Amino acid sequence: MTEQALNNLETALRPIFSDEEAVYLARLLYSFSPNDTIYYENIDLPDSLKDDYILMAYEERLIVPQSSRPGGAWEDRMLQLESGALYIMPRVVRKLLDLAESNAAFDPSRAIRQTMAEMDEHAVSELLLYFNKLKGHSVSYKVEGGLLDTLNQGTDPPLDLHATVDLFVLLGMMSPCTRGPITSGLVWYEINPALYWGE
């Protein structure tokens, strides 16, 4: 990444975070370039700030810890703040940041389109339209599983819901939520907060 790309990333982050947060968060994210993984000790931030910015990046789902047990839910991953801890950047976040490094702005729809195209996905427009419907019905970045089916019934022709959810999870667009009251019997999904940026 060039200095211009880093400056562009900081510029894109400023409407969302304070100036200081944008600078350090951009540096943390810069540490990943060009990879999608990084170890704690390789993150280029002062020790006094590193843990706070890793936590911030995790809360925004820009990075997630390497899973130490089965299951893909972001909330189930144990965030370790120590040497040897490995962090992963979701695919769609990598693309979102790459675009921001070029354009100094976030464009979630374009990032999703390009990430799906790289996966050789053919129904990109339909999937993006469906995903944007989900975003529009989310509360605190979460949607109830039954809503996925309800919104899919309005799609013509309906998407293969199982394959669609798998793709969204694989790309880091959303994650199943495993915490919550068992008595509710509801399945929830968390949409990646970064995919609301720039809208």
C-alpha positions in Angstrom: 0.0 0.0 0.0 1.3 3.4 -0.8 1.1 6.5 1.4 -1.7 7.8 -0.8 -3.7 4.6 -0.2 -3.3 5.0 3.5 -4.4 8.6 3.4 -7.4 7.6 1.3 -8.4 5.0 3.9 -8.1 7.5 6.7 -10.3 9.9 4.7 -12.9 7.2 4.2 -12.9 6.4 7.9 -13.2 10.0 9.2 -17.0 10.3 8.7 -17.4 7.2 10.9 -14.7 7.7 13.5 -12.9 10.6 15.1 -9.7 11.9 13.3 -7.5 10.1 15.8 -9.4 6.8 15.6 -9.3 7.0 11.8 -5.5 7.4 11.8 -4.9 4.4 14.1 -7.6 2.2 12.6 -6.2 2.8 9.1 -2.8 1.8 10.4 -4.1 -1.3 11.9 -5.9 -2.2 8.7 -2.8 -1.3 6.7 -0.9 -3.9 8.7 -2.9 -6.6 6.9 -2.0 -5.5 3.3 -1.9 -7.4 1.1 -3.0 -10.4 3.2 -6.2 -11.4 4.9 -4.6 -12.6 8.1 -2.1 -11.2 10.6 -0.6 -12.1 13.9 -1.0 -9.8 16.9 2.7 -9.0 17.0 2.8 -7.9 13.4 0.2 -5.2 13.8 1.9 -1.8 13.4 0.5 0.1 16.4 2.1 1.3 19.6 1.6 -1.2 22.4 -0.3 1.3 24.4 -3.0 1.5 21.7 -2.9 -1.9 20.0 -5.4 -3.7 22.2 -8.0 -0.9 22.0 -7.9 -0.7 18.2 -8.0 -4.5 17.7 -11.1 -4.5 19.9 -12.6 -1.6 17.9 -11.9 -3.4 14.6 -13.4 -6.6 16.0 -16.5 -4.8 17.2 -17.0 -3.4 13.7 -16.3 -6.9 12.2 -13.4 -5.5 10.2 -11.4 -8.4 11.6 -12.3 -11.5 13.5 -10.2 -13.9 15.5 -9.1 -17.2 14.1 -11.7 -19.7 15.3 -10.4 -22.1 17.9 -13.4 -24.3 17.8 -16.1 -25.5 15.3 -18.7 -22.9 14.2 -18.4 -19.8 12.3 -20.3 -17.3 14.4 -18.3 -14.1 15.0 -19.6 -13.7 18.5 -18.3 -17.2 19.5 -14.7 -16.4 18.6 -12.5 -15.7 21.5 -10.7 -12.4 21.0 -7.2 -12.8 22.4 -4.9 -9.8 22.7 -1.5 -11.4 22.9 1.4 -12.5 20.9 0.5 -15.5 18.7 -3.2 -14.5 18.3 -4.2 -14.6 14.6 -6.8 -12.3 13.1 -8.7 -12.7 9.8 -10.2 -10.0 7.6 -13.5 -11.2 6.0 -13.3 -11.2 2.2 -15.9 -8.5 1.6 -14.2 -6.3 4.1 -10.9 -6.7 2.3 -12.6 -5.6 -1.0 -14.3 -2.7 0.8 -11.0 -1.5 2.1 -9.2 -2.0 -1.2 -11.8 0.2 -2.9 -11.6 2.9 -0.1 -7.8 2.9 -0.6 -8.3 3.9 -4.2 -11.4 6.2 -3.9 -11.2 7.6 -0.3 -14.8 6.5 0.2 -16.7 3.3 1.1 -18.9 1.6 -1.4 -20.4 -1.6 0.1 -22.5 -2.5 -2.9 -19.5 -2.3 -5.3 -17.4 -4.3 -2.8 -20.1 -7.0 -2.6 -20.5 -7.2 -6.4 -16.7 -7.5 -6.9 -16.3 -10.1 -4.2 -19.1 -12.2 -5.6 -17.7 -11.9 -9.1 -14.4 -13.2 -7.9 -16.3 -16.2 -6.5 -17.7 -16.7 -10.0 -21.2 -16.1 -8.7 -23.7 -15.6 -11.5 -26.8 -14.1 -9.8 -24.9 -11.1 -8.3 -27.6 -8.5 -9.0 -30.3 -10.7 -7.4 -28.2 -11.5 -4.4 -27.2 -7.9 -3.9 -30.9 -6.8 -4.1 -31.9 -9.5 -1.6 -29.0 -8.5 0.8 -30.0 -4.9 0.7 -33.6 -5.9 1.6 -32.1 -7.7 4.6 -30.1 -4.6 5.6 -33.2 -2.5 5.4 -35.0 -4.7 7.9 -32.2 -5.2 10.3 -32.3 -3.9 13.9 -28.9 -3.2 15.4 -27.3 -5.1 12.4 -29.4 -8.2 13.2 -32.1 -9.9 11.2 -34.4 -12.8 12.4 -34.0 -16.0 10.4 -37.7 -16.2 9.5 -37.4 -12.8 7.8 -34.8 -14.3 5.4 -37.5 -16.7 4.1 -40.2 -14.1 4.0 -38.1 -11.7 1.9 -37.0 -14.5 -0.3 -40.6 -15.4 -1.1 -40.8 -11.9 -2.7 -37.9 -12.7 -5.0 -38.8 -13.9 -8.5 -37.6 -16.5 -8.9 -36.8 -17.3 -5.2 -33.1 -17.8 -4.4 -31.8 -21.0 -3.0 -31.9 -19.7 0.6 -29.5 -22.3 2.1 -26.8 -21.6 -0.6 -27.4 -17.8 -0.3 -26.9 -17.7 3.4 -23.8 -19.9 3.1 -22.4 -17.5 0.5 -23.1 -14.5 2.7 -21.4 -16.1 5.7 -18.5 -17.3 3.6 -17.9 -13.8 2.3 -18.2 -12.2 5.7 -21.4 -10.3 4.9 -23.2 -11.9 7.8 -22.8 -14.4 10.6 -25.2 -16.6 12.5 -25.8 -15.4 16.1 -25.6 -18.2 18.7 -26.2 -16.1 21.8 -29.7 -15.3 22.9 -32.6 -16.8 24.8 -33.1 -20.4 24.0 -36.8 -20.0 24.9 -37.4 -17.7 21.9 -36.6 -20.4 19.4 -35.6 -17.8 16.9 -32.5 -17.9 14.7 -30.7 -14.5 14.2 -28.0 -13.3 11.8 -25.7 -10.4 12.3 -25.0 -8.3 9.2 -21.4 -6.9 9.0 -21.6 -3.3 10.3 -19.0 -2.1 7.8 -21.5 -2.9 5.0 -23.6 0.1 6.2 -20.7 2.5 5.7 -20.9 5.1 3.0 -24.7 4.9 2.6 
